[in-house]
Amino acid sequence: MASVSTNIPSQMTDEDIKKMVDFYKKQKERDRKRYEKRRQNPEFMERNRQRARAHYQANKEAKKLKYENNRDFIGSRAHFYYYRNNNRVDEFIEKFPKKVSILENYGLIISSSSSSV
């Protein structure tokens, strides 16, 4: 396999970085304006709706199966987030040790002094 040479210098100046960032921002703004203009087109809207419906119909069973397989985790996580948002994590840990163990098995770290997860 042949190696591909690049013309990117190993050291970029702050000015070069600023130019790249400005170019990126302008490009994103152009793309956003183009999309907003296209989005108003009735043909585009209908094609987009058809695509979304087809995706929904094709993946309805897979989404349902994923939810069924993760029902305990999803419910425990929602319950934990409620307690966390109300600053009652300690109470959650004391009341629901089974839910805490489910969350920890999925890699969600819960601690009484945790302010963000």
C-alpha angles and dihedrals in degrees: 000000000000119000118241116227119215129204093217111122116232091230119046122192123232088251092055091050091048090051092051093049092048091049090050093050092049091048092051090049091051091049091048092051092047091051093047089053093047092045092065091060110105092216091055091047092052094046090049092050091049091050091049093048092049091049091049093050093046094049103034095102094043091052091048091049092049090052092048091051093049100035095118093048095046093049093045092048093050090048091049093049089053091054092042093051089051093048093245101120092130090055091050091051092050097044101041113034091154091057090047090054091048091052093047090051088057091050100257106140114217122188131162092239093045113123097173133030 
